Structure formats: C-alpha cells, structure tokens
C-alpha cells in the first residue's frame, strides 16, 4: 500500500510541473534543493530542521531565480551574435 501511495505521489508531482515555464521550474528546483540542504544541515548541527528547510528554501528559490535570469541573458547574447553573424553585421549588445 505504501508503495502505491509513493508512486502515485511521485507521478502527480511530476505531472504537476509539466506546464511550468523555465523560470518557474528553476525557482522551484532551487527551493526544493535548498529546503533539503537546509533541513539536513540544521539536523547535523542539532538545530531545528524545519527552520533550516524554510531558510534553505528561501535561499534556494532566490538562487534559482537568479540562475534563470543569468541563463536568459546568456541566451540573449548568443542569439544576438548568431543573428549578427547570419546577416554579416557587427554584433550589438542586447538591450
């Protein structure tokens, strides 16, 4: 019975994330990784794992959002250079 519940929960969690944008996926991934790391870190040092998870989730979500902004800027620069090379024009910095 526990196995069926675990499989059903995992399936619903994966299906629930299928319509998310890249920004939402990266922010959620950062939050979940941060929450796990924060909970484990505070448990190791004999703190309250719930507060570690909350703090880790906040830091992870912010980090995921910043990483998404970085990747979008990187893609914008690449596309700008690609389009400039395609049209034989000098590359201009994206606005």
C-alpha positions as CSV (number, residue, x, y, z in Angstrom):
1,X,0.0,0.0,0.0
2,X,2.8,2.4,0.9
3,X,4.5,1.7,-2.4
4,X,1.3,2.6,-4.4
5,X,0.9,5.9,-2.4
6,X,4.6,6.8,-3.1
7,X,4.3,6.0,-6.8
8,X,1.1,8.0,-7.1
9,X,2.5,11.0,-5.2
10,X,5.6,11.0,-7.4
11,X,3.6,10.8,-10.6
12,X,1.3,13.6,-9.5
13,X,4.3,15.8,-8.6
14,X,6.0,15.2,-11.9
15,X,2.8,15.8,-13.9
16,X,2.1,19.0,-11.9
17,X,5.3,20.5,-13.1
18,X,4.8,19.8,-16.8
19,X,3.2,23.2,-17.7
20,X,5.7,25.4,-15.9
21,X,7.9,27.9,-17.6
22,X,11.7,27.7,-17.3
23,X,11.7,30.4,-14.6
24,X,9.1,28.5,-12.5
25,X,11.0,25.2,-12.9
26,X,14.3,26.7,-11.9
27,X,12.9,28.6,-9.0
28,X,11.0,25.5,-7.7
29,X,14.1,23.3,-8.2
30,X,16.2,25.8,-6.3
31,X,13.7,25.9,-3.5
32,X,13.4,22.1,-3.1
33,X,17.2,21.6,-3.2
34,X,17.7,24.4,-0.7
35,X,15.0,23.1,1.6
36,X,16.6,19.6,1.6
37,X,20.1,21.0,2.2
38,X,18.9,23.3,4.9
39,X,17.0,20.6,6.7
40,X,19.9,18.2,6.6
41,X,22.4,20.9,7.6
42,X,20.5,22.0,10.6
43,X,19.8,18.4,11.7
44,X,23.5,17.7,11.5
45,X,24.3,20.6,13.8
46,X,21.4,19.8,16.2
47,X,19.2,22.7,15.1
48,X,15.6,22.7,14.2
49,X,15.3,21.1,10.7
50,X,12.0,22.9,9.9
51,X,13.7,26.3,10.2
52,X,16.6,25.1,8.2
53,X,14.2,23.9,5.5
54,X,12.4,27.2,5.5
55,X,15.6,29.2,5.2
56,X,17.1,26.9,2.7
57,X,14.0,27.0,0.5
58,X,14.1,30.8,0.5
59,X,17.8,31.0,-0.4
60,X,17.3,28.2,-3.0
61,X,14.4,29.9,-4.6
62,X,16.2,33.2,-4.9
63,X,19.3,31.4,-6.3
64,X,17.1,29.5,-8.9
65,X,15.5,32.8,-10.0
66,X,18.9,34.5,-10.3
67,X,20.3,31.5,-12.3
68,X,17.3,31.7,-14.6
69,X,18.0,35.4,-15.3
70,X,21.6,34.5,-16.0
71,X,20.7,31.8,-18.5
72,X,18.2,34.1,-20.2
73,X,20.9,36.8,-20.6
74,X,23.3,34.2,-21.9
75,X,20.8,33.0,-24.5
76,X,20.1,36.6,-25.5
77,X,23.8,37.3,-26.1
78,X,24.2,34.1,-28.1
79,X,21.1,34.9,-30.2
80,X,22.3,38.5,-30.8
81,X,25.7,37.2,-32.0
82,X,24.2,34.5,-34.1
83,X,21.8,36.9,-35.8
84,X,24.6,39.4,-36.4
85,X,26.8,36.7,-38.0
86,X,23.9,35.5,-40.1
87,X,23.3,38.9,-41.6
88,X,27.0,39.9,-41.8
89,X,26.5,42.8,-39.4
90,X,28.7,43.6,-36.4
91,X,27.3,42.3,-33.1
92,X,25.5,44.7,-30.9
93,X,24.9,44.3,-27.2
94,X,21.4,43.2,-26.3
95,X,19.1,45.8,-24.8
